[in-house]
Amino acid sequence: MIKVFKNIKGDKALWAVVALLGLFSFLPVYSASSNLVYVVGSGTPMGWLVKHAVLLFLGFGIIYGVHRIPTHFFKGLSLIAMPIVIILLAFTLAQGTTVEGANASRWIRLPLIGIKFQASTLAAVVLMIYVARYLTKVQDKVVTFTESILPLWVPVFLTVVLILPANFSTAAIIFSMVLLLCFLGGYPIKYLIGIVGTGILFLTIFILMAKAFPDMFPNRVDTWTSRIESFWNPEDSEDVYQIEKAKIAIASGGLVGKGAGKSVQKNFLPQSSSDFIYAIIVEEYGLLGGFVLMFFYMFLLFRIVVIANGAPTIFGKLLALGVGLPIIFQALINMAVAVELFPVTGQNLPLISSGGTSGWMTCLAIGIILSVSNKNIISEKEAVDMNSNNPLEVLSGQL
């Protein structure tokens, strides 16, 4: 264990805030698990706590392993991983619409170990790395739209289109983050405006097709529209029920909260340990606790920007921003949903909510950011020169 700590590299402040968020997550997850135990009738509080501990331990293992990888390796890895991700997304979408009565078009059940894996969360990270690689490659060139269609926008639209039928919010976040990264990477704004228009057109066509042929994507478009309608015109629906319980939890928390584990609304609020865990946190720790948690995410954003600014290469800068900004964006959306500033989306609170795949992919992204911040890793050119017999390293250096 001492050897592991000695080998920890990268931004110490980022390590600290991630560790603090991870440790804090045990309190609300353990508290909110009573909903799953006594209302849903699944498992025991200690069982859910142990499961969260195991998932978090594996997540920090991912951070540790990934942060030791030299940053330039991710160029080549993104080229290898992108086709695999497309295949996984296509398989996930094609496997059917329900498994044991639940929507299964978001998940793959891994054979042998029986764990469900959400391919869209992996796709989000891989796609951002891929886009950062492309933007780095054309950094000093005059970019034309036609030249960028095949290497850039075809993978982006394939990824978004394969995610869209099952998970609109994730697809929208990925598309938005790609546009933001392209803007930061110097991609011409006039082309980005055209891409936004094209995206809106494709979305409109998809919705019209889903309405005309409801058997193609049962319930999904109806779910989106009902959530948006419920947000603008509240009625008696499940989404309104969730929001009302979340607001009651926040209001009853007051300034300092009821205390750890003393939430009442966790027994009535669906998804209290994941999508609406922020409401439970405010109920138990008050507005002060909610603002402190928000401060940690803002500090995380600050460190991401500092790391990106200090990166010695364009790829490092874009990579840190590309995988880091979605974490903050997702956290803000989760909080906004809890206080009814945003329609219900089903997005977890990064590093806090219970769940495996989403947490692991957040840890993967954090590991990549720490890799960028690792000043002790030798330069890209030196690494390629020293390991010229390694095909992956040669490919990474050339790209």
C-alpha positions as a LaTeX table, in Angstrom:
\begin{tabular}{lrrr}
\hline
Residue & $x$ (\AA) & $y$ (\AA) & $z$ (\AA) \\
\hline
Met1 & 0.00 & 0.00 & 0.00 \\
Ile2 & 2.87 & 2.39 & 0.82 \\
Lys3 & 4.35 & 1.63 & $-2.60$ \\
Val4 & 1.03 & 2.50 & $-4.24$ \\
Phe5 & 0.91 & 5.89 & $-2.51$ \\
Lys6 & 4.52 & 6.60 & $-3.53$ \\
Asn7 & 3.57 & 5.95 & $-7.16$ \\
Ile8 & 0.65 & 8.39 & $-7.12$ \\
Lys9 & 1.43 & 11.19 & $-9.56$ \\
Gly10 & $-0.39$ & 14.17 & $-10.97$ \\
Asp11 & $-2.34$ & 17.04 & $-9.44$ \\
Lys12 & $-2.57$ & 16.49 & $-5.67$ \\
Ala13 & $-5.49$ & 18.91 & $-5.27$ \\
Leu14 & $-7.51$ & 16.93 & $-7.82$ \\
Trp15 & $-6.68$ & 13.70 & $-6.00$ \\
Ala16 & $-7.83$ & 15.29 & $-2.75$ \\
Val17 & $-11.20$ & 16.58 & $-3.97$ \\
Val18 & $-12.00$ & 13.28 & $-5.71$ \\
Ala19 & $-11.09$ & 11.33 & $-2.57$ \\
Leu20 & $-13.23$ & 13.62 & $-0.40$ \\
Leu21 & $-16.23$ & 13.26 & $-2.71$ \\
Gly22 & $-15.78$ & 9.50 & $-2.77$ \\
Leu23 & $-15.57$ & 9.24 & 1.03 \\
Phe24 & $-18.56$ & 11.53 & 1.52 \\
Ser25 & $-20.65$ & 9.43 & $-0.88$ \\
Phe26 & $-20.88$ & 6.62 & 1.68 \\
Leu27 & $-23.12$ & 8.71 & 3.96 \\
Pro28 & $-25.93$ & 9.61 & 1.51 \\
Val29 & $-25.78$ & 6.26 & $-0.30$ \\
Tyr30 & $-26.10$ & 4.33 & 2.96 \\
Ser31 & $-28.92$ & 6.60 & 4.10 \\
Ala32 & $-30.84$ & 6.51 & 0.81 \\
Ser33 & $-30.46$ & 2.73 & 0.47 \\
Ser34 & $-33.29$ & 2.33 & 2.99 \\
Asn35 & $-35.63$ & 3.18 & 0.11 \\
Leu36 & $-34.35$ & 0.19 & $-1.84$ \\
Val37 & $-34.53$ & $-2.06$ & 1.21 \\
Tyr38 & $-37.81$ & $-1.17$ & 2.88 \\
Val39 & $-39.83$ & 0.22 & $-0.05$ \\
Val40 & $-38.54$ & $-1.70$ & $-3.06$ \\
Gly41 & $-37.60$ & $-4.73$ & $-0.97$ \\
Ser42 & $-34.13$ & $-5.23$ & $-2.41$ \\
Gly43 & $-31.12$ & $-6.23$ & $-0.30$ \\
Thr44 & $-30.03$ & $-4.79$ & 3.03 \\
Pro45 & $-28.54$ & $-1.37$ & 3.93 \\
Met46 & $-25.20$ & $-2.98$ & 4.74 \\
Gly47 & $-25.32$ & $-4.94$ & 1.51 \\
Trp48 & $-25.82$ & $-1.78$ & $-0.54$ \\
Leu49 & $-23.03$ & $-0.06$ & 1.40 \\
Val50 & $-20.62$ & $-2.93$ & 0.74 \\
Lys51 & $-21.58$ & $-2.93$ & $-2.94$ \\
His52 & $-20.93$ & 0.82 & $-3.14$ \\
Ala53 & $-17.59$ & 0.37 & $-1.38$ \\
Val54 & $-16.52$ & $-2.34$ & $-3.84$ \\
Leu55 & $-17.57$ & $-0.27$ & $-6.86$ \\
Leu56 & $-15.80$ & 2.79 & $-5.49$ \\
Phe57 & $-12.65$ & 0.79 & $-4.72$ \\
Leu58 & $-12.61$ & $-0.53$ & $-8.29$ \\
Gly59 & $-13.20$ & 3.02 & $-9.54$ \\
Phe60 & $-10.18$ & 4.34 & $-7.68$ \\
Gly61 & $-8.23$ & 1.40 & $-9.06$ \\
Ile62 & $-9.18$ & 2.63 & $-12.53$ \\
Ile63 & $-8.00$ & 6.15 & $-11.63$ \\
Tyr64 & $-4.68$ & 4.83 & $-10.35$ \\
Gly65 & $-4.07$ & 2.59 & $-13.36$ \\
Val66 & $-5.09$ & 5.14 & $-16.00$ \\
His67 & $-3.20$ & 8.08 & $-14.46$ \\
Arg68 & 0.05 & 6.17 & $-14.95$ \\
Ile69 & $-0.51$ & 5.98 & $-18.73$ \\
Pro70 & 1.38 & 8.63 & $-20.74$ \\
Thr71 & $-1.07$ & 11.09 & $-22.23$ \\
His72 & $-0.09$ & 10.58 & $-25.86$ \\
Phe73 & $-1.08$ & 6.90 & $-25.66$ \\
Phe74 & $-4.72$ & 7.93 & $-25.65$ \\
Lys75 & $-4.45$ & 9.11 & $-29.26$ \\
Gly76 & $-3.85$ & 5.61 & $-30.54$ \\
Leu77 & $-6.18$ & 4.03 & $-28.02$ \\
Ser78 & $-9.07$ & 6.25 & $-29.17$ \\
Leu79 & $-8.64$ & 5.06 & $-32.75$ \\
Ile80 & $-8.79$ & 1.45 & $-31.57$ \\
Ala81 & $-11.64$ & 1.99 & $-29.11$ \\
Met82 & $-13.92$ & 4.07 & $-31.35$ \\
Pro83 & $-14.99$ & 1.22 & $-33.69$ \\
Ile84 & $-15.43$ & $-1.08$ & $-30.68$ \\
Val85 & $-17.68$ & 1.47 & $-28.99$ \\
Ile86 & $-19.82$ & 1.83 & $-32.14$ \\
Ile87 & $-20.25$ & $-1.96$ & $-32.26$ \\
Leu88 & $-21.16$ & $-2.09$ & $-28.56$ \\
Leu89 & $-23.74$ & 0.68 & $-28.99$ \\
Ala90 & $-25.27$ & $-1.04$ & $-32.01$ \\
Phe91 & $-25.43$ & $-4.35$ & $-30.15$ \\
Thr92 & $-26.97$ & $-2.68$ & $-27.10$ \\
Leu93 & $-29.66$ & $-1.01$ & $-29.22$ \\
Ala94 & $-30.39$ & $-4.17$ & $-31.20$ \\
Gln95 & $-30.66$ & $-6.56$ & $-28.25$ \\
Gly96 & $-34.30$ & $-5.65$ & $-27.65$ \\
Thr97 & $-36.42$ & $-3.16$ & $-25.78$ \\
Thr98 & $-37.14$ & $-5.01$ & $-22.56$ \\
Val99 & $-35.46$ & $-7.50$ & $-20.27$ \\
Glu100 & $-37.56$ & $-8.81$ & $-17.40$ \\
Gly101 & $-40.01$ & $-5.98$ & $-17.99$ \\
Ala102 & $-37.41$ & $-3.19$ & $-17.94$ \\
Asn103 & $-35.92$ & $-1.14$ & $-20.73$ \\
Ala104 & $-32.71$ & $-2.87$ & $-21.80$ \\
Ser105 & $-31.61$ & $-0.76$ & $-24.73$ \\
Arg106 & $-29.12$ & 1.08 & $-22.47$ \\
Trp107 & $-27.40$ & $-1.96$ & $-21.01$ \\
Ile108 & $-25.26$ & $-4.95$ & $-21.93$ \\
Arg109 & $-25.07$ & $-7.85$ & $-19.52$ \\
Leu110 & $-21.45$ & $-9.03$ & $-19.44$ \\
Pro111 & $-21.18$ & $-12.82$ & $-19.74$ \\
Leu112 & $-19.79$ & $-14.99$ & $-16.95$ \\
Ile113 & $-19.77$ & $-12.23$ & $-14.29$ \\
Gly114 & $-23.37$ & $-11.13$ & $-14.92$ \\
Ile115 & $-22.71$ & $-7.38$ & $-14.49$ \\
Lys116 & $-24.77$ & $-4.88$ & $-16.49$ \\
Phe117 & $-22.67$ & $-2.41$ & $-18.47$ \\
Gln118 & $-23.89$ & 0.89 & $-19.93$ \\
Ala119 & $-22.05$ & 1.31 & $-23.22$ \\
Ser120 & $-23.11$ & 4.95 & $-23.67$ \\
Thr121 & $-21.01$ & 6.09 & $-20.70$ \\
Leu122 & $-17.89$ & 4.50 & $-22.21$ \\
Ala123 & $-18.77$ & 5.99 & $-25.60$ \\
Ala124 & $-18.92$ & 9.48 & $-24.08$ \\
Val125 & $-15.32$ & 9.28 & $-22.80$ \\
Val126 & $-13.89$ & 7.58 & $-25.89$ \\
Leu127 & $-15.59$ & 10.02 & $-28.26$ \\
Met128 & $-14.20$ & 13.06 & $-26.41$ \\
Ile129 & $-10.69$ & 11.61 & $-26.63$ \\
Tyr130 & $-11.20$ & 10.91 & $-30.33$ \\
Val131 & $-12.43$ & 14.46 & $-31.00$ \\
Ala132 & $-9.49$ & 15.93 & $-29.04$ \\
Arg133 & $-7.12$ & 13.85 & $-31.19$ \\
Tyr134 & $-8.70$ & 15.12 & $-34.41$ \\
Leu135 & $-8.68$ & 18.77 & $-33.31$ \\
Thr136 & $-5.01$ & 18.44 & $-32.38$ \\
Lys137 & $-4.23$ & 16.93 & $-35.76$ \\
Val138 & $-5.80$ & 19.87 & $-37.68$ \\
Gln139 & $-4.67$ & 22.56 & $-35.24$ \\
Asp140 & $-2.32$ & 24.31 & $-37.66$ \\
Lys141 & $-4.33$ & 23.61 & $-40.81$ \\
Val142 & $-7.14$ & 25.34 & $-42.64$ \\
Val143 & $-10.17$ & 23.14 & $-41.88$ \\
Thr144 & $-12.86$ & 22.66 & $-44.49$ \\
Phe145 & $-16.22$ & 21.17 & $-43.63$ \\
Thr146 & $-16.12$ & 18.48 & $-46.31$ \\
Glu147 & $-12.72$ & 17.25 & $-45.15$ \\
Ser148 & $-13.93$ & 16.94 & $-41.55$ \\
Ile149 & $-17.16$ & 15.05 & $-42.27$ \\
Leu150 & $-15.70$ & 11.55 & $-42.44$ \\
Pro151 & $-12.95$ & 11.71 & $-39.76$ \\
Leu152 & $-14.91$ & 13.84 & $-37.27$ \\
Trp153 & $-18.66$ & 14.15 & $-37.73$ \\
Val154 & $-19.49$ & 10.64 & $-38.96$ \\
Pro155 & $-18.22$ & 9.02 & $-35.71$ \\
Val156 & $-19.93$ & 11.76 & $-33.67$ \\
Phe157 & $-23.31$ & 11.32 & $-35.37$ \\
Leu158 & $-23.07$ & 7.52 & $-35.32$ \\
Thr159 & $-22.45$ & 7.60 & $-31.57$ \\
Val160 & $-25.25$ & 10.07 & $-30.87$ \\
Val161 & $-27.75$ & 8.32 & $-33.16$ \\
Leu162 & $-27.11$ & 4.93 & $-31.55$ \\
Ile163 & $-27.58$ & 6.37 & $-28.04$ \\
Leu164 & $-30.53$ & 8.64 & $-28.84$ \\
Pro165 & $-33.38$ & 6.07 & $-29.02$ \\
Ala166 & $-32.74$ & 4.80 & $-25.49$ \\
Asn167 & $-31.23$ & 7.79 & $-23.72$ \\
Phe168 & $-31.99$ & 11.25 & $-25.06$ \\
Ser169 & $-30.35$ & 13.14 & $-22.18$ \\
Thr170 & $-27.02$ & 11.32 & $-22.54$ \\
Ala171 & $-27.06$ & 11.79 & $-26.32$ \\
Ala172 & $-27.80$ & 15.51 & $-25.89$ \\
Ile173 & $-25.01$ & 15.94 & $-23.33$ \\
Ile174 & $-22.48$ & 14.14 & $-25.54$ \\
Phe175 & $-23.45$ & 16.21 & $-28.59$ \\
Ser176 & $-23.28$ & 19.45 & $-26.60$ \\
Met177 & $-19.88$ & 18.59 & $-25.12$ \\
Val178 & $-18.49$ & 17.72 & $-28.56$ \\
Leu179 & $-19.65$ & 21.09 & $-29.88$ \\
Leu180 & $-18.10$ & 22.86 & $-26.89$ \\
Leu181 & $-14.79$ & 21.03 & $-27.32$ \\
Cys182 & $-14.74$ & 21.83 & $-31.04$ \\
Phe183 & $-15.35$ & 25.49 & $-30.22$ \\
Leu184 & $-12.51$ & 25.49 & $-27.67$ \\
Gly185 & $-10.30$ & 23.64 & $-30.16$ \\
Gly186 & $-10.68$ & 26.33 & $-32.80$ \\
Tyr187 & $-13.04$ & 24.54 & $-35.16$ \\
Pro188 & $-14.75$ & 27.16 & $-37.38$ \\
Ile189 & $-17.92$ & 28.51 & $-35.76$ \\
Lys190 & $-19.77$ & 28.75 & $-39.08$ \\
Tyr191 & $-19.43$ & 25.00 & $-39.48$ \\
Leu192 & $-20.56$ & 24.38 & $-35.91$ \\
Ile193 & $-23.74$ & 26.37 & $-36.59$ \\
Gly194 & $-24.41$ & 24.13 & $-39.57$ \\
Ile195 & $-23.81$ & 21.02 & $-37.42$ \\
Val196 & $-26.30$ & 22.29 & $-34.81$ \\
Gly197 & $-28.89$ & 22.84 & $-37.53$ \\
Thr198 & $-28.24$ & 19.36 & $-38.93$ \\
Gly199 & $-28.59$ & 17.85 & $-35.47$ \\
Ile200 & $-31.92$ & 19.60 & $-34.90$ \\
Leu201 & $-33.14$ & 18.40 & $-38.30$ \\
Phe202 & $-32.19$ & 14.78 & $-37.59$ \\
Leu203 & $-33.82$ & 14.95 & $-34.16$ \\
Thr204 & $-37.03$ & 16.30 & $-35.68$ \\
Ile205 & $-37.07$ & 13.53 & $-38.28$ \\
Phe206 & $-36.45$ & 10.93 & $-35.59$ \\
Ile207 & $-39.31$ & 12.20 & $-33.42$ \\
Leu208 & $-41.69$ & 12.28 & $-36.38$ \\
Met209 & $-40.72$ & 8.73 & $-37.35$ \\
Ala210 & $-41.14$ & 7.54 & $-33.76$ \\
Lys211 & $-44.58$ & 9.15 & $-33.61$ \\
Ala212 & $-45.58$ & 7.67 & $-36.99$ \\
Phe213 & $-44.20$ & 4.20 & $-36.18$ \\
Pro214 & $-44.47$ & 3.83 & $-32.37$ \\
Asp215 & $-43.49$ & 0.15 & $-32.44$ \\
Met216 & $-39.96$ & 1.08 & $-33.53$ \\
Phe217 & $-39.08$ & 2.85 & $-30.28$ \\
Pro218 & $-41.84$ & 2.06 & $-27.78$ \\
Asn219 & $-42.29$ & 4.51 & $-24.91$ \\
Arg220 & $-39.03$ & 6.43 & $-25.38$ \\
Val221 & $-40.23$ & 9.50 & $-27.29$ \\
Asp222 & $-43.37$ & 9.53 & $-25.16$ \\
Thr223 & $-41.14$ & 9.58 & $-22.08$ \\
Trp224 & $-39.16$ & 12.57 & $-23.38$ \\
Thr225 & $-42.23$ & 14.56 & $-24.32$ \\
Ser226 & $-44.03$ & 13.76 & $-21.07$ \\
Arg227 & $-41.03$ & 14.93 & $-19.03$ \\
Ile228 & $-40.78$ & 18.18 & $-20.95$ \\
Glu229 & $-44.53$ & 18.73 & $-20.76$ \\
Ser230 & $-44.50$ & 17.96 & $-17.03$ \\
Phe231 & $-41.71$ & 20.49 & $-16.56$ \\
Trp232 & $-43.60$ & 23.30 & $-18.30$ \\
Asn233 & $-47.13$ & 22.26 & $-17.30$ \\
Pro234 & $-46.99$ & 20.27 & $-14.06$ \\
Glu235 & $-49.67$ & 17.59 & $-13.80$ \\
Asp236 & $-50.26$ & 14.49 & $-11.75$ \\
Ser237 & $-47.51$ & 12.22 & $-13.11$ \\
Glu238 & $-44.56$ & 10.20 & $-11.85$ \\
Asp239 & $-42.10$ & 12.91 & $-12.86$ \\
Val240 & $-44.07$ & 15.57 & $-11.01$ \\
Tyr241 & $-44.28$ & 13.26 & $-8.00$ \\
Gln242 & $-40.49$ & 12.90 & $-7.98$ \\
Ile243 & $-39.92$ & 16.64 & $-8.26$ \\
Glu244 & $-42.47$ & 17.41 & $-5.54$ \\
Lys245 & $-40.83$ & 14.96 & $-3.13$ \\
Ala246 & $-37.40$ & 16.37 & $-4.00$ \\
Lys247 & $-38.57$ & 19.92 & $-3.28$ \\
Ile248 & $-40.13$ & 18.79 & 0.00 \\
Ala249 & $-36.81$ & 17.19 & 0.97 \\
Ile250 & $-34.87$ & 20.36 & 0.12 \\
Ala251 & $-37.36$ & 22.63 & 1.91 \\
Ser252 & $-37.44$ & 20.49 & 5.06 \\
Gly253 & $-33.63$ & 20.45 & 5.22 \\
Gly254 & $-33.45$ & 24.10 & 6.15 \\
Leu255 & $-30.10$ & 25.74 & 6.68 \\
Val256 & $-28.17$ & 22.95 & 8.45 \\
Gly257 & $-30.32$ & 19.89 & 7.71 \\
Lys258 & $-31.86$ & 17.15 & 9.80 \\
Gly259 & $-28.63$ & 15.26 & 10.29 \\
Ala260 & $-26.95$ & 12.28 & 8.64 \\
Gly261 & $-29.35$ & 9.42 & 7.99 \\
Lys262 & $-32.42$ & 11.33 & 9.19 \\
Ser263 & $-34.02$ & 12.02 & 5.83 \\
Val264 & $-37.74$ & 11.29 & 5.65 \\
Gln265 & $-38.30$ & 11.78 & 1.93 \\
Lys266 & $-35.78$ & 9.06 & 1.03 \\
Asn267 & $-38.58$ & 6.59 & 1.85 \\
Phe268 & $-40.88$ & 8.18 & $-0.73$ \\
Leu269 & $-38.58$ & 9.58 & $-3.40$ \\
Pro270 & $-37.83$ & 7.14 & $-6.25$ \\
Gln271 & $-34.17$ & 6.92 & $-7.27$ \\
Ser272 & $-33.18$ & 8.56 & $-3.99$ \\
Ser273 & $-29.74$ & 6.92 & $-4.08$ \\
Ser274 & $-28.95$ & 7.94 & $-7.66$ \\
Asp275 & $-30.86$ & 10.52 & $-9.73$ \\
Phe276 & $-32.26$ & 12.48 & $-6.75$ \\
Ile277 & $-29.52$ & 11.94 & $-4.21$ \\
Tyr278 & $-28.77$ & 15.69 & $-4.12$ \\
Ala279 & $-32.23$ & 16.33 & $-2.63$ \\
Ile280 & $-31.51$ & 13.81 & 0.13 \\
Ile281 & $-28.12$ & 15.44 & 0.79 \\
Val282 & $-29.75$ & 18.86 & 1.20 \\
Glu283 & $-32.45$ & 17.40 & 3.47 \\
Glu284 & $-29.84$ & 15.81 & 5.75 \\
Tyr285 & $-27.09$ & 18.44 & 5.57 \\
Gly286 & $-29.09$ & 21.56 & 4.75 \\
Leu287 & $-28.42$ & 24.34 & 2.29 \\
Leu288 & $-24.91$ & 24.65 & 3.76 \\
Gly289 & $-24.18$ & 21.04 & 2.87 \\
Gly290 & $-25.64$ & 21.50 & $-0.59$ \\
Phe291 & $-23.52$ & 24.60 & $-1.23$ \\
Val292 & $-20.39$ & 22.93 & 0.12 \\
Leu293 & $-20.93$ & 20.02 & $-2.26$ \\
Met294 & $-21.46$ & 22.45 & $-5.14$ \\
Phe295 & $-18.23$ & 24.23 & $-4.10$ \\
Phe296 & $-16.31$ & 20.96 & $-4.42$ \\
Tyr297 & $-17.57$ & 20.50 & $-7.97$ \\
Met298 & $-16.62$ & 24.09 & $-8.80$ \\
Phe299 & $-13.18$ & 23.45 & $-7.31$ \\
Leu300 & $-12.96$ & 20.33 & $-9.44$ \\
Leu301 & $-13.76$ & 22.48 & $-12.48$ \\
Phe302 & $-11.08$ & 24.96 & $-11.40$ \\
Arg303 & $-8.45$ & 22.23 & $-11.18$ \\
Ile304 & $-9.47$ & 20.83 & $-14.58$ \\
Val305 & $-9.01$ & 24.26 & $-16.16$ \\
Val306 & $-5.67$ & 24.74 & $-14.37$ \\
Ile307 & $-4.45$ & 21.33 & $-15.54$ \\
Ala308 & $-5.57$ & 22.02 & $-19.10$ \\
Asn309 & $-3.89$ & 25.42 & $-19.08$ \\
Gly310 & $-0.64$ & 23.91 & $-17.81$ \\
Ala311 & $-0.56$ & 20.99 & $-20.25$ \\
Pro312 & 2.53 & 21.13 & $-22.49$ \\
Thr313 & 0.67 & 20.00 & $-25.64$ \\
Ile314 & $-2.52$ & 21.00 & $-27.45$ \\
Phe315 & $-3.75$ & 17.43 & $-27.20$ \\
Gly316 & $-3.26$ & 17.45 & $-23.42$ \\
Lys317 & $-5.20$ & 20.69 & $-23.08$ \\
Leu318 & $-8.14$ & 19.49 & $-25.19$ \\
Leu319 & $-8.08$ & 16.05 & $-23.59$ \\
Ala320 & $-8.37$ & 17.40 & $-20.05$ \\
Leu321 & $-11.22$ & 19.72 & $-21.02$ \\
Gly322 & $-12.93$ & 17.11 & $-23.19$ \\
Val323 & $-13.23$ & 14.44 & $-20.51$ \\
Gly324 & $-13.41$ & 16.83 & $-17.55$ \\
Leu325 & $-16.13$ & 19.31 & $-18.49$ \\
Pro326 & $-18.83$ & 16.62 & $-18.94$ \\
Ile327 & $-18.33$ & 15.58 & $-15.29$ \\
Ile328 & $-19.14$ & 19.10 & $-14.08$ \\
Phe329 & $-21.96$ & 19.49 & $-16.60$ \\
Gln330 & $-23.56$ & 16.24 & $-15.43$ \\
Ala331 & $-23.28$ & 17.30 & $-11.78$ \\
Leu332 & $-24.93$ & 20.65 & $-12.48$ \\
Ile333 & $-27.75$ & 18.95 & $-14.40$ \\
Asn334 & $-28.36$ & 16.52 & $-11.52$ \\
Met335 & $-28.57$ & 19.41 & $-9.05$ \\
Ala336 & $-30.76$ & 21.47 & $-11.41$ \\
Val337 & $-33.24$ & 18.60 & $-11.75$ \\
Ala338 & $-33.54$ & 18.28 & $-7.97$ \\
Val339 & $-34.50$ & 21.96 & $-7.62$ \\
Glu340 & $-36.75$ & 21.91 & $-10.73$ \\
Leu341 & $-34.55$ & 24.11 & $-12.88$ \\
Phe342 & $-34.32$ & 21.33 & $-15.47$ \\
Pro343 & $-36.60$ & 18.50 & $-16.65$ \\
Val344 & $-36.02$ & 15.03 & $-15.20$ \\
Thr345 & $-33.12$ & 13.45 & $-17.09$ \\
Gly346 & $-31.93$ & 10.41 & $-15.16$ \\
Gln347 & $-28.34$ & 11.68 & $-14.79$ \\
Asn348 & $-26.39$ & 10.54 & $-11.72$ \\
Leu349 & $-24.39$ & 12.84 & $-9.45$ \\
Pro350 & $-20.74$ & 12.03 & $-10.35$ \\
Leu351 & $-18.69$ & 10.33 & $-7.61$ \\
Ile352 & $-21.65$ & 10.47 & $-5.21$ \\
Ser353 & $-24.58$ & 8.47 & $-6.60$ \\
Ser354 & $-24.69$ & 4.70 & $-6.35$ \\
Gly355 & $-24.10$ & 2.78 & $-9.57$ \\
Gly356 & $-21.29$ & 1.00 & $-11.33$ \\
Thr357 & $-20.76$ & 1.93 & $-14.98$ \\
Ser358 & $-21.32$ & 5.68 & $-14.65$ \\
Gly359 & $-19.01$ & 5.89 & $-11.64$ \\
Trp360 & $-16.31$ & 3.85 & $-13.34$ \\
Met361 & $-16.38$ & 6.01 & $-16.46$ \\
Thr362 & $-16.14$ & 9.13 & $-14.28$ \\
Cys363 & $-13.09$ & 7.57 & $-12.66$ \\
Leu364 & $-11.68$ & 6.77 & $-16.10$ \\
Ala365 & $-12.05$ & 10.43 & $-17.09$ \\
Ile366 & $-10.43$ & 11.59 & $-13.86$ \\
Gly367 & $-7.54$ & 9.20 & $-14.41$ \\
Ile368 & $-7.02$ & 10.70 & $-17.87$ \\
Ile369 & $-7.01$ & 14.24 & $-16.44$ \\
Leu370 & $-4.45$ & 13.17 & $-13.84$ \\
Ser371 & $-2.36$ & 11.67 & $-16.63$ \\
Val372 & $-2.36$ & 15.09 & $-18.32$ \\
Ser373 & $-1.33$ & 16.71 & $-15.04$ \\
Asn374 & 1.52 & 14.30 & $-14.46$ \\
Lys375 & 4.59 & 16.47 & $-15.02$ \\
Asn376 & 6.96 & 13.57 & $-14.34$ \\
Ile377 & 5.99 & 11.67 & $-17.48$ \\
Ile378 & 8.56 & 12.12 & $-20.22$ \\
Ser379 & 7.65 & 14.14 & $-23.29$ \\
Glu380 & 5.78 & 12.59 & $-26.19$ \\
Lys381 & 8.71 & 12.84 & $-28.57$ \\
Glu382 & 11.09 & 11.22 & $-26.09$ \\
Ala383 & 8.63 & 8.44 & $-25.38$ \\
Val384 & 8.20 & 7.67 & $-29.08$ \\
Asp385 & 11.95 & 7.76 & $-29.70$ \\
Met386 & 12.70 & 5.49 & $-26.74$ \\
Asn387 & 10.00 & 2.97 & $-27.63$ \\
Ser388 & 10.02 & 3.09 & $-31.41$ \\
Asn389 & 9.58 & $-0.69$ & $-31.56$ \\
Asn390 & 6.22 & $-0.51$ & $-29.83$ \\
Pro391 & 3.51 & $-0.19$ & $-32.54$ \\
Leu392 & 0.97 & 1.50 & $-30.28$ \\
Glu393 & 3.47 & 4.11 & $-29.14$ \\
Val394 & 4.64 & 4.76 & $-32.70$ \\
Leu395 & 1.02 & 5.17 & $-33.80$ \\
Ser396 & 0.32 & 7.53 & $-30.90$ \\
Gly397 & 3.34 & 9.66 & $-31.67$ \\
Gln398 & 2.53 & 9.91 & $-35.39$ \\
Leu399 & $-1.10$ & 10.88 & $-34.70$ \\
\hline
\end{tabular}
